[in-house]
């Protein structure tokens, strides 16, 4: 950390966003300070994971505010305000510019389940990614959210997102009710390290998710099987209600086609229909498998579940390096604790 950044931990500083001054209290990040002035500023995880809050600076930037960015973006002055201790006099602008966001068009929008909207996007330019990574999608009004990719390169022509409708979610309600074929959006990415690693073709894989956390998991499973993965693959998808277990037919069909793929739909509510397992996905998974040494795990969905499952997997012998996850915060929109 620079000397100037250290001083910002104890002394008030002023940064300038699009020319307007913003005073930062001691210990605040740039994002925290800017949100008092611009509450509609894009952000999601506040941990430097999703990159949705990315901004651009004219001048020096603390090194920790550019961790995880490509050298090209860092050289252009892009930084993550959620990780940035303010530097006095810092000049900040919205993140624009070639190489950050790319244009895409909505090709289809339909409902996979009562609360899950499937959006398919066609990028205007070639877009390379790994199954399971995520992108940031931005509307024409600047609203930006992070979504995992449900598509698989080489198998799917379009980028596919599964968006869960949240009661107070501006983007999720727009996706369900307002998004139309032909609408233009912008995308940034791909981001994240939650994808299949070919060096473990003979080892067992465990995938645990709830809600729309299924999107990247089924993509990773399809990708692994397409690449000839030989070890067992167990996918546990959980919900409180049966209608939250979307894609059941598709995943059951995938299991019938591959002897090493096992699909476990899990319900934590009172009514558990035939073919589903009782309990939360993580509890069922860890009940089935006591020793996780040499396993690779993929965890996606509600952040507290992901964090708790990570700890449990480690205690059961999994190496932290083999536990991959991308958990997104929901900006305090959630009323119910989880699906």
N, C-alpha and C positions, 0 to 999 in steps of 0.2 A: 504494500500500500504506500502511495506517495505521502510526503510530509503534508501537502495541502489537503489530501483526503483525510489524514489523521486529524488535522485541525478541525475539519468539518464535523467530526464526531462530537466536538465540545463547543464550537463557536457557531453562531448563526451565520449563514451565508446566503447570497442572493444569486439566483440563476435567471436567465432571460429566455422565455419561450416565445418564439415569433416576435421578439422585441419587447414583450411585456415582462416586467420584473416579478419574480416569485421568491419570497423569503423561505428558506429551509431551516427548520428548527434543528438543534443539535441531535444527532443520531438518526435523522430522517434520511431516506433515500430520495433521489430526485423524483421518482414516481410518486411517492407519498406526498411530497410537497406540491407537485403539479396537480394532483387529483383534487386538492382543495380549490384550485383555480379553474381546473377543467375536469369536472367529474365525469364527463363523457369520454375521456381519453381511453384509448384501447388498452386493455390489459386482461390477464386471466390468472396465471399461476402465481405471480409475484416471486418466483423462485429462479428465474432465468432459464426455464425449461421450454416454455411455449413460444417465446420470441414475439408474442403478439403486441407487446408494449414498445417494440424497438423504435428508437428515435435517432436523430442525426445531430452531431455537434460540430461546430466550427471552432476548432482549437483542441487543446489537450483533453484526453479522456482517461480516467483511472483504469488501470489494466484490468481490474476485476469486473468492470462493466462491459468488457468485450469478450469475456470467457465464453467459449462455445460458438463464437461467430467465425465465419471463414475469414482468412487473411484479407481477401478482397473487400469484404464488407467493413472490416475493422479499419483498413487503410482509408476508406472513404469517409470515416468518421461515424459510422453507425455504432450504436451502443445500446445496452439494456438498462433503462432507468431504474428498474426494480432492484438492480445490483449495484447501482451507482451512488457512492457518497458524493454530494455536490461539491464542485469546485467554485469558489467565489468568482462571479463574472462569467460563468459558463454560458455560451450562446448555443441555444438548442432550437431545432426546427423539426417539423413533422418528417417522418421517414418517407422520402420519395426517391425516385431515381432508378435508372436501369440496373438490373441485376437483383433487385429486392423483391418487387411484386411483378407478376406476369399476368397477362390477360387470359381469361377463360370464359366459356359460355355454358350456361345450363342447358343440357340436352334433354333431361327428363327430371321430373319430380313426382314421386308417388309414395304411398304409405305402405311400409312393410308391416306395421302393426299399429295399434291405436295411438301410440305415443312416439313412434319412430318413423321419421321421414327419410326416404332415400333420395339423395340428390346426386345426379351424375353430371360431371363436368367434362368439357372438351377443352384442353389447353390450346391456345392459339399457336404455341410453339412446342417443340419436343420437350417432354418433361420426364426426367429419369428419377426413379425412386425405388425403394425396397418395400415389399409388402409389410405392413405394420407401422410404417412411419406416419407422421402427421403433417398437415399443412395448416396455414392460417388463411382463412377466406375473408376477404374484405368486400363489403357492398360499396355502391357508388357514393353513399353518404359517409364513408369512412369507418363504419362499424366493422369490427374485426373479431373473429373467434377462431379457436383452434379445434380441428377435427381430425381424428385418425382416418387413414385411408382403408377402405374395405375392399379395394380392388387389388388385383395381382398383376404386375407387369408381365407381358407375354401371354396372359390369359384373358385380360379384360382390355378393351379398347379405350374405355373412359375411366376417369377418376371417380370413385364412388365414395360417398360419405353417408353415414347413418347418424341422423341428428335427432336426439331425444327432445321432445317438446317439454319445456319447463314453464311453469305457470307465469313467471315474470320474465321469461327469456325473450328478449327482443329478436335476436337472430333466429332462435329455434321456432318461434311463432311465425316469423316471416317465412322460414323454410317450409312450414306446414301449410300456411294459408296464402302467402303472397308471392312466393317464388314461381316464376313462369318460364317455360321453355323459351330460349332465346335471350334471357336476361344475361347481361354482362356482369361478371365479378372479377376480382383480382385474387391471385393466390401467391403465397410465399412459402418456400420450402424446397425440397422436403426436409423435415426435421425429425430428430429422435433416433435412438439406437435400439428400439424394440423391434428387431426383425430376425429372421432365420439366419443361423450361422452354419454354413455348409461343412465346416470342419468337425461337426458332431453328428454325422449322418447315422451312426449306429447307436447313439445314446437315446435314453428316454426323454420325452418332452412333456411338461405339464403346463396347461394354459388355464388360468382362472380369471373370470370376468363377470361383471354384472351390468345390466342395462345395455347401453350402446357400447360398452366395453367389449362386446362381442365382435364389433366391426373389425378391429385389427387382428383379433385372435383367429377368426375364421380365415382371414386372408393369409396369416402366417402359416396356419395348418395347410391350406391349399397349396401354398408356395412350397412348403417342405415336402409334401407328398409329390408334387410335380417334379421336384428336384431329386426324387428317389430316396427320401429319408427311409432308413430301414428300422430304426428303433420305434418303440411304441409312442403314440401321441395321444394324450388324454386331454380333452377339452371339457372344462366344467363351466357352464353358464348358469348364473343364478338370477332369480327374480322373486319378488314377494307374490306376484300374481301370474297366472298362467299366460295371460296375454302379453306379458313382458318377455316371454321366451320365444322370440321371433326366429325365423329361419330354421325351425325344428325339422321340417320335411327335408330341406336341402342338406342339413348336416347329418340327418339319419341316412339319407341316400349316399352321402360321402362315406359314412362308416360302412355301408353295405358294399362299397366298391373297394375299400382298402382294409385288409385284415389287421393292420397295425394302427388304425385310427378308431378311437373310442369317444363317443359323444355322450356327455352326462348333463341333461337338463335338470336343474335343481330348483325347488320351490321352498321358500321359507314360510309361506302362508299356511293357513289351516287346511285348505283344499288342495290335495296333491293327486292329479289324475294319473291314470295308468301310463307308464313309460317315463315318468318323472321321478326324481329322487327327492326325499324330504330333507330339508336343511339348507343352510346357506352354502353357496358353491365352495367357498374356502374350507368350511368345516367338513363337507363331504369329501373333498379332495384329500385333505390331510388325514381323514379317517381311513381312506383307502390305502394311503401310502405313508408308511411310518419312517422309512429310511430314504432320504432324498440325496444321498451322496451320488455324485455323477449325473444328477438330473439337471436339465436346463428348464427354467421356469419363466413364463410370460404372464404378467399380471396387469390387467387393465380394468378401469372402472372407477368406482367411488373411491376417492383418495384415502380415507381412513381404512377401508378394506385392503387396499393395495399395501399400505404401510404395515398393517397388522399381519397380512399374509407374508410379506417380506421377512418379518421377524420370525414368524413361525417356521418358514422354510429354512431359514438359517439355523434355527435351533434343531431342525430335523436333519441337518447335515449338508444342506446345499451351500455351495460356495457363493459368496455375495457377487462374484464376477459372473455367475451363471443365473442370476435373478434379474431379469430385464423387465422394465415397466415404463409406462408413460401415464401418469395420473394427472388429470386436469381439475383445478379448483373451479367452482361454479359461481364465483363472485357473489356469494351469499344469497343466491336465488332459490336455494333448496329449502322448502318448508318441511317436507317429510325427510326423515333421516337417511333413508336409502330405499331402493326398489326392493 
